[in-house]
């Protein structure tokens, strides 16, 4: 039976380098059905208890939760904004956690990050590695791609052989 991967870049950028990395990573799995999500399809009002009390949980939060529920593996590549999650992702995270605090639903999860800089989103990656298990993620691995523009080609993927092999080693360790 074909396994399903849900992949997304945790950014609202239309040219998200993290979406490119998540898509590339998902394409490295054999015999899978990959669905790449765009966070712009889940744009909601900024989370607040007052909004939730007045209007309830947005349907888009429920849709995002349901979409994650269809996956055998979730691949998230995190954009780093000031050392933390992007606002777009954090808002979806907050609303979806109101549907179910363990919104990753015990799904196998691969956490990635990249940035144009030499640290490759390591700060946000560390936050996610520590936080996601509390939200029901079964974290199977993490990977940071530093200096995206030097190490990634939109046609070839990761061009640095060592970094490419590091990611492939993580991917091969995940049993779908």
ABEGO torsion letter per residue (X at the ends): XBBBBBBBBBBABAABAAAAAAAAAAAABBGBBBBBBBAAAABBBBBBAAAAAAAEBBAAAAAAAAAAAABABBBBBBBBBGGBBBAAAAAAAAAAAAABABAAGGBBBBBBBBBABAAGGAAAAAAAAAAAAAAGBBBAEBBBBBGAAAABBAAAEBABAAAAAAAAAAAAABBX
